Every structure is written in C-alpha cells, then in structure tokens.
Amino acid sequence: MKKFSVIIPTYKVEKYIAAAIESVLAQTYQNFEIIVVNDDSPDRSVEICQQFTDSRIKIVSQKNRGLAGARNTGIRHAQGDYIALLDGDDLWLPEKLEKHVEHLESSSSVGISFSRSAFIDEAGNSLGTYLMPKLKEITSPDLLRDNPVGNGSAAVIRKEVLEAIKFQDNLYGTVENFYFDDHFRQAEDIECWLRIVLQTNWKIEGISEALTLYRVNSGGLSASLLNQFEALQKVIEKTRSYAPELIAQWENPTKAYQLRYLARSAVRLKAGSMAVQLMHQALAAHWRLVLEQPRRTLMTLAAAYMLWLLPQPLYAQIEAVAAKMTAATQKRRILQEHSGQSI
C-alpha cells in the first residue's frame, strides 16, 4: 500500500493551519505521514500544530528559507512513496489522496498528478469558480505560459521523480540535496516542473475533479504581483541556460500570458488601474494573445476596463452575474469530464 508524505510549509498561517491539517486527517486514504516544516514562523502556527496528537504528524523546525526551502526540508525527511504538497492556508477535499493513488497506479508514465482547484475566500467560503487548466499532454510551453498545476497544494509527485532531478549545493553551511531551487522565493514550482519535463521522461497530468481548495488572500497586492513577474523572468533565465531554443521561441508569449494572469488576479482583488496596465503590457509583449486565446484575453481586458471605469456598485452587479455564469459553465464542464473519465 503506497504511502504519502504530506509536506506543509508553515509560516504566518496561524489562522489557517489547523484547518489545513484537519483536511489531511479527514482523508479517505489514511496511509500517510504529515511533515509540518516550521520555517521560523513568528506567530502561533507551530503552537497550534503541536496541539494535534496524531502520531503521523511530525514537526521539523529550521531558520527561514522560504517556501522552496521548506518543501526541500520536508522532502529530505519524507518516508513516503508519493510526495503531496499542501500550503498552510489551503485545504483538501477528503477524496484528494485516494483519487491521486488511483491516477498514479493506473498511469505508470505520469510522474506528477494534480487536481483542479476551487477558489475560496479568506474565510474559507467558496467563491464558486475554479482553475480550469489543461489536464493532459502537458508540454514545457504549457508550463511556461499557464502552469496547469496552478498552485502549491494541487500536486502529488512520485518520490523517484524528485530523486531524478535533485542537485547538491551548499547554501546554508553544509552540502544538501535540493529538489526545488532555494534561490527562488516565488515561481519555484514552475521552475521545478520545467526541469522534470525537460530533463526526464516523466509526464505531468491532471484529473478533472477540483480536490484542492485554493485560498485567495488580498495582502500586498501590487508588490506581490510585481514580484511574481520578476520571479518568472528569473525562471526564464535559468531555463535559458540549459534549453536556449525553447526560451528563444517562447519568451515573449510566456511574459504575455503571465501578465494576463496577473491582470486577472488584479481584477479579482479589485485593482482596476493595475489590471488595465498589466493587460496593456501583455498585449505589447505578444499581441497574438488575442488570436491564440480570444475569449479569455478579451474577457480579462473587458473586466479590467469595467472595474477601472464603472462605478463600484454597477461593476459589482455585472461581476456577480458574470461569476454565476462562469461558475455554472465550469461546474458543467467538470461534471461532463468526470463522467467521461468514469465510463
């Protein structure tokens, strides 16, 4: 029976960490260990974790290394066959691990299995919408443009995949194995997925159900969005060092798709002026975005301008109607795809 190592990086998540751990303990598949990595959190996060008495929960503490560094520490301590990542402010539905076991055991070439994600707000309430990425035949350009995995709580990885792409470095006074790159404080997941696709024969594949609940936080909007774009550019530069032809072809489209994604985030967080600016930058980087994905591009552009120009009450009414229509369409698509997979 395959065992999961669930790795939960913990830093300033005292409001959410108990619910995250409880969502793991409530899994229908129970053969797991939970490795909580205390990344020098200054709040009560670790104290809350210590209140759980389940013997499968282990707490590892370290000086702050960031998200990639916390995941790497968890992986080094992991005893499981599969590594499951869960950020401390997100949640899983109870069938999450069971569905990934089924997927990985039936798909021997798949090294990373991920699920779709549903958006929740800071209070844990459903926003009714989903991340709807490509699920199969995922290529390196797909990862550069859209990162189908979507967030840090969706992926389950075979341990052997991480062993295949590990490297050694001395960043903290001793030589250690690294899987994610500790030099990255953001976009570390995209960088890792790219190395897996480009340097191994393992595939990345998703399942249709939304088994991850991804929390939308509003803190530090402008700085966060700008930092995300800077992190992507660092990923591009690292990837260029070993895959120059790929980057030569896809650098501008990658930047455009990322800027559009950030514009959607700005719309969701009600920053209209920034959303418009980001969409202008996206089209300047790669205007063919409109031809390649017309619906998504034009809808993001329209939402940005309406948020920027319309009175807030009017925009809120339009947004509510659009959200209901989007949610209904997404739910219908998920149900249809899941029915197709079950046949």
C-alpha positions as a Markdown table, in Angstrom:
| # | Residue | x | y | z |
|---|---|---|---|---|
| 1 | Met | 0.0 | 0.0 | 0.0 |
| 2 | Lys | 1.6 | 3.2 | -1.2 |
| 3 | Lys | 2.4 | 5.8 | 1.5 |
| 4 | Phe | 2.1 | 9.6 | 1.2 |
| 5 | Ser | 4.4 | 12.2 | 2.7 |
| 6 | Val | 2.3 | 15.3 | 3.1 |
| 7 | Ile | 4.5 | 18.3 | 3.3 |
| 8 | Ile | 3.1 | 21.5 | 4.8 |
| 9 | Pro | 5.4 | 24.6 | 4.9 |
| 10 | Thr | 4.4 | 26.7 | 7.8 |
| 11 | Tyr | 5.0 | 30.5 | 8.0 |
| 12 | Lys | 2.5 | 33.0 | 9.3 |
| 13 | Val | -0.6 | 30.8 | 8.8 |
| 14 | Glu | -1.9 | 30.7 | 12.4 |
| 15 | Lys | -5.5 | 31.5 | 11.1 |
| 16 | Tyr | -5.5 | 28.6 | 8.7 |
| 17 | Ile | -3.0 | 25.8 | 9.7 |
| 18 | Ala | -5.4 | 23.8 | 11.9 |
| 19 | Ala | -8.0 | 23.6 | 9.1 |
| 20 | Ala | -5.2 | 22.5 | 6.7 |
| 21 | Ile | -4.1 | 19.7 | 8.9 |
| 22 | Glu | -7.6 | 18.6 | 9.7 |
| 23 | Ser | -8.3 | 18.4 | 5.9 |
| 24 | Val | -5.4 | 15.8 | 5.7 |
| 25 | Leu | -6.6 | 13.9 | 8.7 |
| 26 | Ala | -10.0 | 13.6 | 7.2 |
| 27 | Gln | -8.7 | 11.9 | 4.0 |
| 28 | Thr | -10.4 | 8.7 | 2.9 |
| 29 | Tyr | -7.0 | 7.3 | 2.1 |
| 30 | Gln | -5.2 | 7.1 | 5.5 |
| 31 | Asn | -1.7 | 5.8 | 4.8 |
| 32 | Phe | 0.2 | 9.0 | 5.2 |
| 33 | Glu | 2.6 | 11.0 | 7.3 |
| 34 | Ile | 2.4 | 14.8 | 7.7 |
| 35 | Ile | 5.6 | 16.7 | 7.8 |
| 36 | Val | 5.0 | 20.3 | 9.1 |
| 37 | Val | 8.0 | 22.4 | 8.3 |
| 38 | Asn | 8.2 | 25.3 | 10.6 |
| 39 | Asp | 10.1 | 27.9 | 8.5 |
| 40 | Asp | 10.9 | 30.1 | 11.5 |
| 41 | Ser | 7.3 | 31.3 | 11.8 |
| 42 | Pro | 6.9 | 34.3 | 14.2 |
| 43 | Asp | 3.3 | 33.7 | 15.0 |
| 44 | Arg | 1.4 | 30.8 | 16.8 |
| 45 | Ser | 1.4 | 28.5 | 13.8 |
| 46 | Val | 3.7 | 25.9 | 15.4 |
| 47 | Glu | 2.0 | 26.0 | 18.8 |
| 48 | Ile | -1.3 | 25.2 | 17.0 |
| 49 | Cys | 0.3 | 22.3 | 15.2 |
| 50 | Gln | 1.7 | 20.9 | 18.5 |
| 51 | Gln | -1.9 | 20.6 | 19.8 |
| 52 | Phe | -2.6 | 17.7 | 17.4 |
| 53 | Thr | -1.9 | 14.3 | 19.0 |
| 54 | Asp | -1.9 | 12.1 | 15.8 |
| 55 | Ser | 1.4 | 10.2 | 15.8 |
| 56 | Arg | 1.7 | 10.6 | 12.0 |
| 57 | Ile | 2.3 | 14.4 | 12.4 |
| 58 | Lys | 6.0 | 15.4 | 12.6 |
| 59 | Ile | 7.2 | 19.0 | 13.1 |
| 60 | Val | 10.6 | 20.0 | 11.7 |
| 61 | Ser | 11.9 | 23.5 | 12.5 |
| 62 | Gln | 14.5 | 25.5 | 10.7 |
| 63 | Lys | 15.7 | 29.0 | 10.1 |
| 64 | Asn | 13.7 | 30.8 | 7.4 |
| 65 | Arg | 14.5 | 29.5 | 4.0 |
| 66 | Gly | 11.3 | 30.4 | 2.1 |
| 67 | Leu | 8.7 | 28.2 | 0.5 |
| 68 | Ala | 11.1 | 26.2 | -1.7 |
| 69 | Gly | 13.5 | 25.7 | 1.2 |
| 70 | Ala | 10.7 | 24.4 | 3.5 |
| 71 | Arg | 9.5 | 22.0 | 0.8 |
| 72 | Asn | 13.0 | 20.7 | 0.3 |
| 73 | Thr | 13.4 | 20.1 | 4.0 |
| 74 | Gly | 10.2 | 18.2 | 4.1 |
| 75 | Ile | 11.2 | 16.1 | 1.1 |
| 76 | Arg | 14.5 | 15.2 | 2.8 |
| 77 | His | 12.6 | 13.9 | 5.8 |
| 78 | Ala | 9.9 | 12.1 | 3.7 |
| 79 | Gln | 9.5 | 8.3 | 4.0 |
| 80 | Gly | 6.6 | 8.0 | 1.6 |
| 81 | Asp | 6.4 | 6.8 | -2.0 |
| 82 | Tyr | 4.5 | 9.9 | -3.0 |
| 83 | Ile | 5.1 | 13.5 | -2.0 |
| 84 | Ala | 1.9 | 15.6 | -1.6 |
| 85 | Leu | 2.3 | 19.3 | -1.2 |
| 86 | Leu | -0.1 | 21.4 | 0.8 |
| 87 | Asp | 0.3 | 25.1 | 1.6 |
| 88 | Gly | -0.6 | 26.0 | 5.1 |
| 89 | Asp | -3.5 | 28.3 | 4.1 |
| 90 | Asp | -5.2 | 25.9 | 1.6 |
| 91 | Leu | -7.4 | 22.8 | 2.1 |
| 92 | Trp | -8.1 | 19.4 | 0.5 |
| 93 | Leu | -11.3 | 17.6 | 0.0 |
| 94 | Pro | -11.5 | 14.2 | 1.7 |
| 95 | Glu | -11.0 | 12.2 | -1.6 |
| 96 | Lys | -7.9 | 14.0 | -2.6 |
| 97 | Leu | -5.2 | 11.4 | -1.8 |
| 98 | Glu | -7.4 | 8.4 | -2.8 |
| 99 | Lys | -8.0 | 9.9 | -6.3 |
| 100 | His | -4.3 | 10.5 | -6.8 |
| 101 | Val | -3.4 | 7.0 | -5.8 |
| 102 | Glu | -5.9 | 5.7 | -8.4 |
| 103 | His | -4.5 | 8.0 | -11.1 |
| 104 | Leu | -0.8 | 7.2 | -10.4 |
| 105 | Glu | -1.3 | 3.5 | -10.1 |
| 106 | Ser | -3.2 | 3.4 | -13.4 |
| 107 | Ser | -0.7 | 5.7 | -15.3 |
| 108 | Ser | 2.8 | 4.4 | -15.0 |
| 109 | Ser | 4.3 | 7.2 | -17.1 |
| 110 | Val | 2.8 | 10.0 | -15.0 |
| 111 | Gly | 5.3 | 11.5 | -12.5 |
| 112 | Ile | 3.2 | 14.4 | -11.2 |
| 113 | Ser | -0.6 | 14.0 | -10.7 |
| 114 | Phe | -2.5 | 17.2 | -10.0 |
| 115 | Ser | -6.2 | 18.1 | -9.4 |
| 116 | Arg | -8.2 | 21.1 | -10.4 |
| 117 | Ser | -8.7 | 23.7 | -7.7 |
| 118 | Ala | -11.7 | 25.6 | -6.4 |
| 119 | Phe | -11.3 | 29.2 | -5.2 |
| 120 | Ile | -12.2 | 30.0 | -1.6 |
| 121 | Asp | -12.0 | 33.4 | 0.2 |
| 122 | Glu | -10.0 | 34.3 | 3.3 |
| 123 | Ala | -12.9 | 33.0 | 5.5 |
| 124 | Gly | -13.0 | 29.7 | 3.7 |
| 125 | Asn | -16.2 | 30.4 | 1.8 |
| 126 | Ser | -16.5 | 29.1 | -1.8 |
| 127 | Leu | -16.2 | 31.7 | -4.5 |
| 128 | Gly | -18.0 | 29.4 | -6.9 |
| 129 | Thr | -15.2 | 29.4 | -9.5 |
| 130 | Tyr | -12.3 | 27.1 | -10.4 |
| 131 | Leu | -8.9 | 26.9 | -12.0 |
| 132 | Met | -9.6 | 25.1 | -15.3 |
| 133 | Pro | -6.2 | 24.2 | -16.8 |
| 134 | Lys | -5.2 | 21.8 | -19.5 |
| 135 | Leu | -5.0 | 18.3 | -18.0 |
| 136 | Lys | -3.2 | 16.1 | -20.5 |
| 137 | Glu | -0.3 | 16.2 | -22.9 |
| 138 | Ile | 1.3 | 19.0 | -21.0 |
| 139 | Thr | 4.4 | 20.4 | -22.6 |
| 140 | Ser | 7.2 | 22.8 | -21.5 |
| 141 | Pro | 5.4 | 25.7 | -23.3 |
| 142 | Asp | 2.2 | 24.9 | -21.4 |
| 143 | Leu | 4.2 | 25.2 | -18.2 |
| 144 | Leu | 5.8 | 28.5 | -19.2 |
| 145 | Arg | 2.5 | 30.1 | -20.3 |
| 146 | Asp | -0.1 | 28.8 | -17.9 |
| 147 | Asn | 1.4 | 26.5 | -15.3 |
| 148 | Pro | -1.5 | 24.0 | -15.4 |
| 149 | Val | -0.7 | 22.6 | -12.0 |
| 150 | Gly | -1.9 | 26.0 | -10.8 |
| 151 | Asn | -0.8 | 26.3 | -7.1 |
| 152 | Gly | 1.3 | 24.7 | -4.4 |
| 153 | Ser | -1.5 | 22.5 | -3.0 |
| 154 | Ala | -2.6 | 20.6 | -6.1 |
| 155 | Ala | 0.4 | 18.4 | -6.9 |
| 156 | Val | 1.3 | 14.8 | -5.9 |
| 157 | Ile | 4.7 | 13.7 | -7.0 |
| 158 | Arg | 6.4 | 10.3 | -7.2 |
| 159 | Lys | 9.4 | 10.4 | -4.9 |
| 160 | Glu | 11.5 | 8.8 | -7.6 |
| 161 | Val | 10.8 | 11.8 | -9.9 |
| 162 | Leu | 12.3 | 14.2 | -7.4 |
| 163 | Glu | 15.3 | 11.9 | -7.0 |
| 164 | Ala | 15.8 | 12.1 | -10.7 |
| 165 | Ile | 16.1 | 15.9 | -10.8 |
| 166 | Lys | 17.8 | 16.6 | -7.4 |
| 167 | Phe | 21.0 | 18.5 | -7.3 |
| 168 | Gln | 23.5 | 19.3 | -4.5 |
| 169 | Asp | 24.6 | 22.7 | -3.2 |
| 170 | Asn | 26.0 | 24.3 | -0.1 |
| 171 | Leu | 23.7 | 27.2 | 0.6 |
| 172 | Tyr | 23.5 | 27.0 | 4.4 |
| 173 | Gly | 26.9 | 25.8 | 5.6 |
| 174 | Thr | 26.6 | 22.2 | 4.6 |
| 175 | Val | 26.1 | 20.2 | 1.3 |
| 176 | Glu | 22.4 | 19.2 | 0.9 |
| 177 | Asn | 20.2 | 17.7 | -1.7 |
| 178 | Phe | 17.8 | 20.2 | -3.4 |
| 179 | Tyr | 14.7 | 19.4 | -5.4 |
| 180 | Phe | 13.1 | 22.8 | -5.7 |
| 181 | Asp | 15.6 | 25.7 | -6.2 |
| 182 | Asp | 16.0 | 27.6 | -2.9 |
| 183 | His | 17.2 | 30.6 | -4.9 |
| 184 | Phe | 13.6 | 31.2 | -5.9 |
| 185 | Arg | 11.2 | 32.8 | -3.4 |
| 186 | Gln | 8.4 | 32.6 | -6.0 |
| 187 | Ala | 7.7 | 30.6 | -9.1 |
| 188 | Glu | 9.8 | 27.8 | -7.6 |
| 189 | Asp | 7.2 | 25.2 | -8.6 |
| 190 | Ile | 7.2 | 26.2 | -12.3 |
| 191 | Glu | 11.0 | 26.0 | -12.4 |
| 192 | Cys | 10.9 | 22.5 | -10.9 |
| 193 | Trp | 8.1 | 21.3 | -13.2 |
| 194 | Leu | 10.1 | 22.6 | -16.2 |
| 195 | Arg | 13.2 | 20.6 | -15.1 |
| 196 | Ile | 11.1 | 17.5 | -14.8 |
| 197 | Val | 9.6 | 17.8 | -18.2 |
| 198 | Leu | 12.8 | 18.9 | -20.0 |
| 199 | Gln | 15.3 | 16.6 | -18.2 |
| 200 | Thr | 13.3 | 13.4 | -17.6 |
| 201 | Asn | 10.7 | 11.2 | -19.4 |
| 202 | Trp | 8.1 | 11.7 | -16.7 |
| 203 | Lys | 4.7 | 13.2 | -17.6 |
| 204 | Ile | 2.6 | 15.7 | -15.8 |
| 205 | Glu | -1.1 | 15.0 | -15.9 |
| 206 | Gly | -4.2 | 16.3 | -14.1 |
| 207 | Ile | -7.5 | 14.8 | -13.0 |
| 208 | Ser | -10.8 | 16.6 | -13.7 |
| 209 | Glu | -12.2 | 16.9 | -10.2 |
| 210 | Ala | -11.5 | 20.0 | -8.0 |
| 211 | Leu | -10.0 | 18.4 | -5.0 |
| 212 | Thr | -7.9 | 21.4 | -3.8 |
| 213 | Leu | -9.4 | 24.5 | -2.2 |
| 214 | Tyr | -7.2 | 27.4 | -3.0 |
| 215 | Arg | -7.5 | 30.4 | -0.7 |
| 216 | Val | -7.4 | 33.9 | -2.3 |
| 217 | Asn | -5.6 | 36.3 | 0.0 |
| 218 | Ser | -5.6 | 40.1 | -0.6 |
| 219 | Gly | -2.5 | 41.2 | 1.2 |
| 220 | Gly | 0.3 | 43.1 | -0.5 |
| 221 | Leu | -1.3 | 43.3 | -3.9 |
| 222 | Ser | 0.9 | 45.5 | -6.1 |
| 223 | Ala | 4.2 | 44.3 | -4.6 |
| 224 | Ser | 3.1 | 40.6 | -4.8 |
| 225 | Leu | 2.1 | 40.9 | -8.5 |
| 226 | Leu | 5.3 | 42.6 | -9.4 |
| 227 | Asn | 7.4 | 40.1 | -7.5 |
| 228 | Gln | 5.6 | 37.3 | -9.3 |
| 229 | Phe | 6.6 | 38.7 | -12.7 |
| 230 | Glu | 10.2 | 39.2 | -11.6 |
| 231 | Ala | 10.3 | 35.6 | -10.4 |
| 232 | Leu | 9.1 | 34.4 | -13.8 |
| 233 | Gln | 11.8 | 36.3 | -15.5 |
| 234 | Lys | 14.4 | 34.5 | -13.3 |
| 235 | Val | 12.8 | 31.2 | -14.2 |
| 236 | Ile | 13.2 | 32.1 | -17.9 |
| 237 | Glu | 16.9 | 33.0 | -17.4 |
| 238 | Lys | 17.6 | 29.7 | -15.6 |
| 239 | Thr | 15.8 | 27.7 | -18.2 |
| 240 | Arg | 17.7 | 29.5 | -20.9 |
| 241 | Ser | 20.9 | 28.1 | -19.5 |
| 242 | Tyr | 20.0 | 24.6 | -20.5 |
| 243 | Ala | 17.2 | 25.0 | -23.0 |
| 244 | Pro | 18.1 | 28.1 | -25.1 |
| 245 | Glu | 16.0 | 27.2 | -28.1 |
| 246 | Leu | 12.8 | 26.8 | -26.0 |
| 247 | Ile | 13.3 | 30.2 | -24.5 |
| 248 | Ala | 14.1 | 31.9 | -27.8 |
| 249 | Gln | 10.8 | 30.7 | -29.1 |
| 250 | Trp | 8.6 | 31.2 | -26.1 |
| 251 | Glu | 10.0 | 34.1 | -24.0 |
| 252 | Asn | 7.6 | 36.8 | -25.3 |
| 253 | Pro | 4.5 | 34.6 | -25.3 |
| 254 | Thr | 5.4 | 33.5 | -21.8 |
| 255 | Lys | 5.7 | 37.0 | -20.5 |
| 256 | Ala | 2.4 | 37.9 | -22.1 |
| 257 | Tyr | 0.5 | 35.0 | -20.7 |
| 258 | Gln | 1.9 | 35.7 | -17.2 |
| 259 | Leu | 1.0 | 39.4 | -17.4 |
| 260 | Arg | -2.6 | 38.4 | -18.4 |
| 261 | Tyr | -2.7 | 36.0 | -15.4 |
| 262 | Leu | -1.6 | 38.8 | -13.1 |
| 263 | Ala | -4.2 | 41.1 | -14.7 |
| 264 | Arg | -6.9 | 38.6 | -13.8 |
| 265 | Ser | -5.5 | 38.5 | -10.2 |
| 266 | Ala | -5.7 | 42.3 | -10.1 |
| 267 | Val | -9.3 | 42.2 | -11.2 |
| 268 | Arg | -10.1 | 39.6 | -8.6 |
| 269 | Leu | -8.5 | 41.8 | -6.0 |
| 270 | Lys | -10.4 | 44.9 | -7.3 |
| 271 | Ala | -7.3 | 46.8 | -8.5 |
| 272 | Gly | -8.7 | 48.2 | -11.8 |
| 273 | Ser | -5.9 | 50.6 | -12.8 |
| 274 | Met | -3.3 | 47.9 | -12.3 |
| 275 | Ala | -5.3 | 45.3 | -14.2 |
| 276 | Val | -5.6 | 47.7 | -17.2 |
| 277 | Gln | -1.8 | 48.4 | -17.1 |
| 278 | Leu | -0.9 | 44.7 | -16.9 |
| 279 | Met | -3.2 | 43.9 | -19.9 |
| 280 | His | -1.6 | 46.6 | -22.0 |
| 281 | Gln | 1.9 | 45.2 | -21.1 |
| 282 | Ala | 0.7 | 41.7 | -22.0 |
| 283 | Leu | -0.5 | 42.8 | -25.5 |
| 284 | Ala | 2.6 | 44.8 | -26.1 |
| 285 | Ala | 4.7 | 41.7 | -25.3 |
| 286 | His | 2.8 | 39.4 | -27.6 |
| 287 | Trp | -0.3 | 40.7 | -29.4 |
| 288 | Arg | -1.1 | 37.3 | -30.8 |
| 289 | Leu | -2.5 | 36.5 | -27.4 |
| 290 | Val | -5.8 | 37.8 | -28.7 |
| 291 | Leu | -5.8 | 35.3 | -31.6 |
| 292 | Glu | -4.5 | 32.4 | -29.6 |
| 293 | Gln | -7.0 | 32.7 | -26.7 |
| 294 | Pro | -9.5 | 35.3 | -27.8 |
| 295 | Arg | -12.2 | 34.6 | -25.2 |
| 296 | Arg | -10.0 | 34.7 | -22.1 |
| 297 | Thr | -8.0 | 37.6 | -23.3 |
| 298 | Leu | -10.9 | 39.8 | -24.3 |
| 299 | Met | -12.9 | 39.0 | -21.2 |
| 300 | Thr | -9.9 | 39.9 | -19.0 |
| 301 | Leu | -9.4 | 43.1 | -20.9 |
| 302 | Ala | -13.1 | 44.0 | -20.6 |
| 303 | Ala | -13.2 | 43.2 | -16.9 |
| 304 | Ala | -10.2 | 45.3 | -16.3 |
| 305 | Tyr | -11.6 | 48.3 | -18.0 |
| 306 | Met | -15.1 | 48.0 | -16.4 |
| 307 | Leu | -13.5 | 47.7 | -13.0 |
| 308 | Trp | -11.4 | 50.8 | -13.7 |
| 309 | Leu | -14.2 | 53.0 | -15.3 |
| 310 | Leu | -17.5 | 52.0 | -13.9 |
| 311 | Pro | -19.0 | 53.0 | -10.5 |
| 312 | Gln | -18.3 | 50.3 | -8.0 |
| 313 | Pro | -22.0 | 49.3 | -7.3 |
| 314 | Leu | -22.6 | 48.8 | -11.1 |
| 315 | Tyr | -19.4 | 46.8 | -11.5 |
| 316 | Ala | -20.3 | 44.6 | -8.6 |
| 317 | Gln | -23.7 | 43.8 | -10.2 |
| 318 | Ile | -22.1 | 42.9 | -13.5 |
| 319 | Glu | -19.4 | 40.9 | -11.7 |
| 320 | Ala | -22.0 | 38.9 | -9.8 |
| 321 | Val | -23.9 | 37.9 | -12.9 |
| 322 | Ala | -20.7 | 37.0 | -14.8 |
| 323 | Ala | -19.4 | 35.0 | -11.8 |
| 324 | Lys | -22.7 | 32.9 | -11.7 |
| 325 | Met | -22.5 | 32.2 | -15.4 |
| 326 | Thr | -18.8 | 31.3 | -15.2 |
| 327 | Ala | -19.4 | 29.0 | -12.2 |
| 328 | Ala | -22.3 | 27.2 | -13.9 |
| 329 | Thr | -20.2 | 26.7 | -17.1 |
| 330 | Gln | -17.2 | 25.4 | -15.1 |
| 331 | Lys | -19.2 | 23.0 | -12.9 |
| 332 | Arg | -21.0 | 21.6 | -16.0 |
| 333 | Arg | -17.6 | 21.0 | -17.7 |
| 334 | Ile | -16.1 | 19.4 | -14.7 |
| 335 | Leu | -19.1 | 17.0 | -14.3 |
| 336 | Gln | -19.0 | 16.1 | -18.0 |
| 337 | Glu | -15.3 | 15.4 | -18.0 |
| 338 | His | -15.5 | 13.4 | -14.8 |
| 339 | Ser | -18.4 | 11.3 | -16.2 |
| 340 | Gly | -16.3 | 10.7 | -19.3 |
| 341 | Gln | -13.3 | 9.5 | -17.2 |
| 342 | Ser | -15.6 | 7.2 | -15.2 |
| 343 | Ile | -17.0 | 5.4 | -18.2 |
